[in-house]
C-alpha cells in the first residue's frame, strides 16, 4: 500500500493475499491513521471494513443497511447520541419497527467496536423500538390449493412445491442446483459448497414422493444447473409470479409463507418440535416451539388434563 503523508511517499506491505482482503486491510489502516474526528460515519466505515476483512457473512447486509442510514448518521458525533436522537431517527425513517431496530442495533454494535478500539471513550445510551411479536403466517390446505391453481409458469409451480415441502427460505431455493439433489437417496442439500453455515442454517432435507416426481420431470427438461430456471437462465426473484397468482386467486401469498405453511402442517400432523427444528435448520427447538408448538394436536394437553376437579 502506498500513500502520501505530509508530502512524503510512504509504503507498507499488507498481509492480505487477495485484492479484496488488501482493500479491506487498507481501509482499516487508513481509518486508524486519519486525524479526522470519529463521527458515526467514520466509525461505521471502519466497522464494516473490519467485517469484510474477517470475511463475515453479515457484511453485505450491513453495508446495504448503512447506505439507507448514512444521510442521518454520517456526521453525527457519538457523544451526542441519546434516546431522543434514536427516536428522531425512527420518526423520519420510513421503515418497519424491525428494520429500525436492526439499524439502531447496528449503530450500537459499531460504537461498541469503536469503544473497544479506543476510538471513543464510551458507548452512548440508545433507545430501541419494541420487538414486535412475529406471527407465523400460513395457508390452510384449501387456501394453498386455490393459490397453487392460480400459479401458471412451470418454474413458479416447481418453486411453490419446493417451498412447501422443503420449508427452505426463498434464497436457498433460488440458489439450489441439480448437483445437490440426490435422487438415489431422496435428499436435497440446501447448502451450496463453500457457503459457511450461519444462523440461517441450510440443512439436508428429504424429498417426498410428489416433490420427487416433479423434480424428475424438471431435471429431464433442464437447460442449466439451477433448479429454478426460466428460458435457460436462473431466476433471481420469484415475487412477480407470486403477486400475479395472488391477484388471480384473491389470496395474498409471499414466498416466505410457504416455509411457515409447511411447518404448521407438520406440527398439525403431530411431528415433534425437535424433528421439525432439524428439518427447518433451527439450531435448537426453542424457536420452533415458539412459533409452531401451538399447532400441535397435543399442545399442552398434559397441562390441561392435570387440572381436575376433586369433589369431596
C-alpha positions as CSV (number, residue, x, y, z in Angstrom):
1,X,0.0,0.0,0.0
2,X,1.4,3.4,-0.9
3,X,0.2,6.8,0.5
4,X,1.4,10.3,0.9
5,X,2.0,11.8,4.4
6,X,3.0,15.5,4.6
7,X,4.5,15.4,1.1
8,X,6.4,12.2,1.8
9,X,5.7,9.0,-0.1
10,X,5.2,6.1,2.3
11,X,4.8,2.3,1.6
12,X,3.6,-0.6,3.7
13,X,3.3,-4.3,2.9
14,X,-0.1,-5.7,3.6
15,X,-0.7,-9.2,5.0
16,X,-3.8,-10.0,2.8
17,X,-3.3,-12.4,0.0
18,X,-6.0,-11.2,-2.4
19,X,-7.3,-7.9,-3.7
20,X,-10.5,-7.8,-1.7
21,X,-8.6,-8.5,1.5
22,X,-5.9,-6.0,0.7
23,X,-8.6,-3.3,0.1
24,X,-10.3,-4.1,3.4
25,X,-6.9,-4.0,5.3
26,X,-6.0,-0.8,3.6
27,X,-9.3,0.8,4.7
28,X,-8.7,-0.2,8.3
29,X,-5.2,1.3,8.2
30,X,-6.5,4.5,6.7
31,X,-9.2,4.7,9.3
32,X,-6.8,4.3,12.1
33,X,-4.3,6.8,10.8
34,X,-6.5,9.7,9.9
35,X,-6.8,12.8,12.1
36,X,-10.4,13.3,11.3
37,X,-12.9,13.1,14.2
38,X,-14.5,9.8,14.9
39,X,-18.0,10.5,13.7
40,X,-20.6,7.8,13.3
41,X,-19.8,7.7,9.6
42,X,-16.1,7.1,10.1
43,X,-16.8,4.5,12.8
44,X,-19.3,2.7,10.6
45,X,-16.9,2.6,7.6
46,X,-14.2,1.2,9.8
47,X,-16.5,-1.3,11.4
48,X,-17.8,-2.6,8.1
49,X,-14.3,-2.8,6.8
50,X,-13.3,-4.9,9.8
51,X,-16.2,-7.3,9.0
52,X,-15.1,-7.5,5.4
53,X,-11.5,-8.2,6.5
54,X,-12.8,-11.1,8.6
55,X,-15.0,-12.4,5.8
56,X,-18.1,-12.1,7.9
57,X,-21.3,-13.4,6.2
58,X,-23.2,-10.4,7.5
59,X,-21.0,-7.8,5.7
60,X,-23.2,-7.3,2.5
61,X,-26.4,-6.8,4.6
62,X,-24.7,-4.4,6.9
63,X,-23.2,-2.5,4.0
64,X,-26.6,-2.2,2.4
65,X,-28.2,-1.1,5.6
66,X,-25.6,1.6,6.1
67,X,-26.5,3.1,2.7
68,X,-30.0,3.7,4.0
69,X,-28.8,5.1,7.3
70,X,-25.9,7.3,6.1
71,X,-27.7,10.5,5.5
72,X,-28.9,10.8,9.1
73,X,-25.9,9.4,11.0
74,X,-22.8,10.1,8.9
75,X,-21.6,13.3,10.5
76,X,-23.0,12.7,14.0
77,X,-20.7,13.0,17.0
78,X,-21.2,9.7,19.0
79,X,-21.1,11.8,22.2
80,X,-24.4,13.5,21.2
81,X,-26.3,10.3,20.7
82,X,-29.1,9.7,23.2
83,X,-32.6,8.0,23.3
84,X,-34.2,11.2,21.9
85,X,-31.9,11.1,18.8
86,X,-32.7,7.5,18.3
87,X,-36.4,8.2,18.4
88,X,-35.9,11.1,16.0
89,X,-34.3,8.7,13.6
90,X,-37.1,6.2,13.9
91,X,-39.7,9.0,13.2
92,X,-38.1,10.1,9.9
93,X,-37.1,6.6,8.7
94,X,-39.8,5.2,6.5
95,X,-39.5,1.5,7.5
96,X,-40.9,-1.0,9.8
97,X,-40.1,-1.3,13.5
98,X,-38.0,-4.5,13.0
99,X,-35.9,-2.7,10.3
100,X,-35.3,0.4,12.5
101,X,-34.4,-1.8,15.4
102,X,-31.9,-3.7,13.3
103,X,-30.3,-0.4,12.1
104,X,-30.1,1.1,15.6
105,X,-28.6,-2.1,16.9
106,X,-26.0,-1.9,14.1
107,X,-25.1,1.6,15.2
108,X,-24.7,0.4,18.7
109,X,-22.5,-2.5,17.7
110,X,-20.3,-0.2,15.6
111,X,-20.0,2.2,18.6
112,X,-19.0,-0.8,20.8
113,X,-16.4,-1.7,18.2
114,X,-15.1,1.9,18.4
115,X,-15.0,1.9,22.2
116,X,-13.0,-1.3,22.3
117,X,-10.6,0.1,19.8
118,X,-10.3,3.2,22.0
119,X,-11.7,5.5,19.2
120,X,-14.4,6.8,21.6
121,X,-14.5,6.9,25.4
122,X,-17.9,5.4,26.0
123,X,-20.8,3.9,24.2
124,X,-23.8,6.2,24.5
125,X,-27.2,5.1,25.8
126,X,-29.6,4.3,23.0
127,X,-33.3,3.7,22.5
128,X,-34.7,0.7,20.5
129,X,-38.2,0.2,19.3
130,X,-40.0,-2.7,21.0
131,X,-39.5,-6.1,19.4
132,X,-42.8,-6.9,17.7
133,X,-44.1,-10.5,18.2
134,X,-43.7,-12.3,14.9
135,X,-46.6,-14.4,14.0
136,X,-46.3,-17.4,11.6
137,X,-48.5,-16.5,8.6
138,X,-49.5,-19.7,6.9
139,X,-52.1,-21.0,4.5
140,X,-54.8,-23.5,5.2
141,X,-54.9,-26.6,2.9
142,X,-57.9,-25.0,1.0
143,X,-56.1,-21.7,0.6
144,X,-52.9,-23.4,-0.7
145,X,-54.8,-25.4,-3.3
146,X,-56.6,-22.2,-4.5
147,X,-53.3,-20.3,-4.8
148,X,-51.4,-23.2,-6.4
149,X,-54.1,-23.5,-9.1
150,X,-53.5,-19.8,-10.0
151,X,-49.8,-20.3,-10.4
152,X,-49.2,-20.8,-14.1
153,X,-45.5,-20.7,-15.0
154,X,-43.8,-24.1,-14.7
155,X,-40.8,-22.7,-12.9
156,X,-43.1,-20.9,-10.3
157,X,-45.1,-24.1,-9.7
158,X,-41.9,-26.1,-9.0
159,X,-40.7,-23.3,-6.7
160,X,-44.0,-23.5,-4.8
161,X,-43.7,-27.2,-4.2
162,X,-40.1,-26.8,-3.1
163,X,-41.0,-24.0,-0.7
164,X,-43.8,-26.1,0.8
165,X,-42.1,-29.5,1.0
166,X,-38.6,-28.4,2.0
167,X,-39.6,-25.4,4.1
168,X,-36.5,-23.7,2.8
169,X,-36.0,-19.9,2.7
170,X,-36.6,-18.2,-0.7
171,X,-32.9,-17.5,-1.4
172,X,-31.9,-21.1,-0.7
173,X,-34.5,-22.3,-3.2
174,X,-33.4,-19.9,-5.9
175,X,-29.8,-20.8,-5.4
176,X,-30.5,-24.6,-5.4
177,X,-28.5,-26.5,-8.1
178,X,-29.0,-30.0,-9.5
179,X,-25.7,-31.3,-8.2
180,X,-27.1,-31.0,-4.7
181,X,-30.2,-33.2,-5.4
182,X,-29.5,-36.9,-4.7
183,X,-32.3,-38.8,-6.4
184,X,-30.8,-42.2,-5.3
185,X,-31.2,-41.3,-1.6
186,X,-34.0,-38.9,-1.9
187,X,-32.1,-36.0,-0.3
188,X,-31.8,-32.3,-1.1
189,X,-28.7,-30.4,0.2
190,X,-29.8,-26.8,0.6
191,X,-26.3,-25.5,1.5
192,X,-24.1,-24.9,-1.5
193,X,-20.4,-25.9,-1.4
194,X,-18.2,-23.3,0.2
195,X,-21.0,-21.5,2.0
196,X,-20.5,-21.2,5.7
197,X,-23.5,-22.1,7.8
198,X,-24.9,-19.0,9.5
199,X,-27.7,-18.5,11.9
200,X,-30.0,-19.2,8.9
201,X,-28.9,-22.7,8.5
202,X,-29.5,-24.7,5.3
203,X,-30.0,-28.3,6.2
204,X,-30.1,-31.5,4.1
205,X,-33.8,-32.5,3.8
206,X,-35.7,-35.5,2.4
207,X,-38.0,-35.1,-0.6
208,X,-41.5,-36.6,-0.5
209,X,-43.0,-38.5,-3.4
210,X,-44.8,-35.6,-5.0
211,X,-41.8,-33.4,-5.0
212,X,-39.5,-36.1,-6.3
213,X,-41.8,-36.7,-9.3
214,X,-41.8,-33.0,-10.1
215,X,-38.1,-32.7,-9.7
216,X,-37.5,-35.7,-12.0
217,X,-39.6,-34.0,-14.7
218,X,-37.8,-30.7,-14.3
219,X,-34.4,-32.5,-14.3
220,X,-35.2,-34.1,-17.7
221,X,-36.1,-30.7,-19.1
222,X,-33.2,-28.8,-17.5
223,X,-31.1,-26.3,-19.5
224,X,-28.8,-25.1,-16.8
225,X,-27.6,-26.3,-13.4
226,X,-30.0,-24.1,-11.4
227,X,-33.2,-26.0,-10.4
228,X,-35.4,-22.9,-10.7
229,X,-34.8,-21.6,-14.2
230,X,-36.7,-19.7,-16.9
231,X,-35.6,-19.5,-20.5
232,X,-32.3,-21.1,-19.7
233,X,-31.4,-18.5,-17.1
234,X,-31.5,-18.6,-13.2
235,X,-34.5,-16.9,-11.7
236,X,-33.3,-14.1,-9.4
237,X,-36.6,-13.1,-7.9
238,X,-39.9,-15.0,-7.7
239,X,-42.1,-12.3,-6.2
240,X,-43.7,-11.2,-9.5
241,X,-45.1,-14.7,-10.1
242,X,-46.5,-14.8,-6.6
243,X,-48.0,-11.4,-7.0
244,X,-49.7,-12.4,-10.2
245,X,-51.1,-15.6,-8.7
246,X,-52.2,-13.8,-5.6
247,X,-54.2,-11.3,-7.8
248,X,-55.8,-14.2,-9.7
249,X,-56.9,-16.2,-6.7
250,X,-57.6,-13.3,-4.3
251,X,-55.3,-14.6,-1.6
252,X,-52.1,-12.7,-0.8
253,X,-49.2,-15.2,-0.7
254,X,-45.5,-14.4,-0.3
255,X,-42.6,-16.9,-0.9
256,X,-41.7,-17.0,2.8
257,X,-45.3,-18.0,3.7
258,X,-44.6,-21.4,2.2
259,X,-41.9,-22.1,4.9
260,X,-44.4,-21.3,7.6
261,X,-47.2,-23.3,5.9
262,X,-45.1,-26.4,5.7
263,X,-44.1,-26.1,9.3
264,X,-47.6,-25.6,10.5
265,X,-48.9,-28.5,8.6
266,X,-46.1,-30.7,10.0
267,X,-47.0,-29.6,13.6
268,X,-50.7,-30.2,12.9
269,X,-49.8,-33.8,11.8
270,X,-48.1,-34.4,15.2
271,X,-44.4,-34.1,14.2
272,X,-42.2,-33.4,17.2
273,X,-40.7,-30.0,17.6
274,X,-37.2,-31.5,17.7
275,X,-37.7,-33.2,14.4
276,X,-39.3,-30.1,12.9
277,X,-36.4,-27.9,14.1
278,X,-33.9,-30.2,12.4
279,X,-35.8,-30.1,9.2
280,X,-36.1,-26.3,9.2
281,X,-32.4,-25.8,10.1
282,X,-33.0,-24.3,13.6
283,X,-30.1,-24.7,15.9
284,X,-32.4,-26.0,18.6
285,X,-36.2,-26.3,19.0
286,X,-36.7,-23.2,21.1
287,X,-37.5,-21.1,18.1
288,X,-39.6,-23.9,16.7
289,X,-41.5,-24.2,19.9
290,X,-42.2,-20.5,20.0
291,X,-43.8,-20.4,16.5
292,X,-45.3,-23.8,15.9
293,X,-45.9,-25.8,19.1
294,X,-49.4,-24.4,19.5
295,X,-50.4,-26.0,16.2
296,X,-49.6,-29.5,17.5
297,X,-52.7,-31.5,18.4
298,X,-51.3,-32.4,21.8
299,X,-50.1,-28.9,22.6
300,X,-50.1,-28.5,26.5
301,X,-52.7,-31.3,26.7
302,X,-50.9,-32.8,29.6
303,X,-51.3,-29.5,31.5
304,X,-55.0,-29.3,30.7
305,X,-55.6,-32.9,31.8
306,X,-53.6,-32.3,35.0
307,X,-56.2,-29.7,36.2
308,X,-59.0,-31.9,37.5
309,X,-61.8,-31.3,40.0
310,X,-61.8,-33.4,43.1
311,X,-65.3,-33.4,44.6
312,X,-65.5,-34.1,48.3
